[in-house]
Amino acid sequence: MLIQQFLPHYPAHLRDQIASLHAKGQLGRYLQQRYPEEHRVQSDKALYDFCMELKSRYLKNAPMLDKVYFDNRLTIEKQTLGLNTAISRVQGGKLKAKKEIRISAFFKTAPLAFLQMIVVHELAHLKERDHGKAFYQLCLHMEPNYMQYEFDCRVYLLWLATGKLNAESVR
């Protein structure tokens, strides 16, 4: 059931492999072997700098970002890991839009590859609003392993969710 929830559009053979790893209790080990590195992006300033470096490298003509921060209200349970918003305000006689990217605080403890994946995803929305072919091509341009990172991030979320369920059932 959870596998279908976290990996809904992936081929059945991939879902079966993940289910097999989970049944053997090896899902955590699989993820740890693939993503052993931790990252130091822990503050909003560090996240802003991380985003701006990627933006300046790949999206020079995209609108400037006014704010980038970790948001504790974006959670796995709400199925929101990042948001890209434009807040419009009237200043004098002009309408100004402030661009913001909010990243779930969950990514402070996730592997660096997953943080990179979600930042690339949100930065791509500066150019492409919809999740179409051009959007994913831009994501792959910024991070060639984007698709693998997205899949593995979903597996990581599944692993976390099953761990929480097992901990709750023990109580």
Secondary structure, 3 states (H helix, E strand, C coil): CHHHHHCCCCCHHHHHHHHHHHHCCCHHHHHHHHCCCCCCCCCHHHHHHHHHHHHHHHCCCCCCCCEEEEECCCCCCCCCCEEEEEEEEEECCEEEEEEEEEEEHHHHCCCHHHHHHHHHHHHHCCCCCCCCHHHHHHHHHHCCCHHHHHHHHHHHHHHHHHHHHHHHHHC
